[in-house]
Amino acid sequence: MAGLDDTAPAPTEIKLHQKSHVLEIAFADGKRFTLPFEFLRVYSPSAEVRGHGPGQETLQIGKKDVEITGVEPVGSYAVQLVFSDGHDSGIYSWSYFYNLGENQDAMWAHYLQRMQEAGASREPGTGEFAQRPKSK
């Protein structure tokens, strides 16, 4: 992806807005991005989501209501986000956040297109695994 280098400006502010489910991040160059929790979850930089190479991405379904329950610093270059669905293996570097902000509209449109092609839903509990009967 473009913009995944270390030349992104440093963040000057990071705020979690729990009611509106967005992470707001401001950078030293004056740019400010508002990134929905769902967007951050489905584009997690973790191997679980991205795979180990091109074409190995795993489509994340049912994440519409996901929340961020924790933010852990990783050195001076990134944070690790902890999500309410238990996902916590993605390391979000400042350049990755910047890339997400710069390309959010196109990335979100691509995600929605992939969901539609897969016949999948953003709604929780509507995925293929949710259809199995509960064990007694």
C-alpha positions in Angstrom: 0.0 0.0 0.0 1.1 3.5 -0.7 2.1 5.6 2.3 3.5 2.7 4.4 6.9 4.3 5.0 8.4 6.0 8.0 8.0 9.5 6.5 4.5 10.2 8.0 4.5 13.0 10.4 4.2 12.2 14.1 0.8 12.3 15.7 0.1 15.2 18.0 -3.2 13.9 19.4 -5.1 10.7 19.6 -8.6 10.5 21.1 -11.1 7.7 21.4 -14.7 8.7 21.1 -16.6 5.8 22.6 -20.1 7.1 21.9 -19.5 7.8 18.2 -17.1 4.8 17.9 -14.3 6.7 16.2 -10.6 7.3 16.8 -9.5 10.8 16.1 -5.9 11.3 15.3 -4.1 14.6 14.5 -0.7 14.8 12.9 2.1 17.4 13.0 1.4 18.5 9.4 -2.0 19.7 10.5 -4.0 16.8 9.0 -6.7 15.2 11.3 -8.5 12.0 10.6 -11.6 10.5 12.1 -11.4 6.7 11.8 -14.4 4.5 12.7 -13.6 1.6 15.0 -15.1 -0.9 12.5 -12.8 0.5 9.8 -9.8 0.1 12.0 -10.8 -3.5 12.9 -11.4 -4.7 9.3 -8.2 -3.1 8.2 -6.1 -4.3 11.1 -2.5 -4.7 10.1 -2.3 -8.1 11.8 -1.4 -11.3 10.0 -4.8 -12.7 11.1 -6.5 -10.1 8.9 -3.9 -9.3 6.2 -2.4 -12.8 5.8 1.2 -13.2 5.1 1.2 -11.9 1.5 -1.0 -10.4 -1.2 -4.2 -12.3 -1.8 -4.2 -13.9 1.6 -6.4 -11.3 3.3 -9.3 -12.6 5.4 -12.6 -10.7 4.9 -13.8 -9.5 8.4 -17.5 -9.8 8.8 -20.0 -8.8 11.5 -17.8 -6.0 12.9 -20.3 -3.1 12.7 -20.6 -2.7 16.5 -17.0 -3.5 17.5 -15.5 -1.3 20.1 -11.9 -0.4 21.1 -11.4 -1.4 24.7 -7.8 -0.6 25.0 -4.8 1.3 23.4 -1.3 0.2 24.3 1.8 2.2 23.2 4.4 0.3 21.2 7.6 2.2 21.5 7.4 5.7 20.1 6.2 4.6 16.7 2.8 2.8 17.1 -0.1 1.6 19.3 -1.7 -1.8 19.7 -5.5 -1.6 19.7 -7.6 -4.0 21.7 -11.1 -4.6 20.3 -14.2 -5.9 22.0 -14.2 -9.0 19.9 -10.9 -10.1 21.4 -8.7 -9.0 18.5 -5.5 -7.5 19.8 -2.7 -8.5 17.5 -2.5 -5.5 15.1 0.3 -2.9 15.6 -0.9 0.4 14.1 2.2 2.5 13.2 1.8 6.2 12.8 2.4 5.8 9.0 -0.3 3.1 8.9 -2.8 5.4 10.6 -1.8 8.2 8.2 -2.3 5.9 5.2 -5.7 4.8 6.5 -6.7 8.4 6.9 -5.5 9.4 3.5 -7.2 6.5 1.7 -10.2 5.9 3.9 -12.9 6.5 1.3 -11.4 4.2 -1.3 -10.6 1.5 1.2 -14.1 1.6 2.8 -15.7 1.4 -0.7 -13.4 -1.6 -1.5 -14.4 -3.3 1.8 -18.1 -2.8 1.1 -17.7 -4.2 -2.4 -16.0 -7.3 -1.1 -18.7 -7.8 1.5 -21.4 -7.5 -1.2 -19.6 -10.0 -3.5 -19.2 -12.4 -0.6 -22.9 -12.0 0.4 -21.6 -11.2 3.9 -22.9 -8.7 6.5 -21.4 -6.0 8.7 -24.0 -6.9 11.3 -22.8 -9.0 14.2 -24.1 -12.5 14.5 -24.9 -12.9 10.8 -21.8 -14.6 9.6 -21.6 -18.3 8.6 -20.5 -19.3 12.1 -23.4 -17.6 13.7 -25.8 -19.9 11.8 -24.7 -23.1 13.6 -27.0 -24.3 16.3 -25.7 -23.7 19.8 -24.4 -26.7 21.6 -26.2 -27.8 24.7 
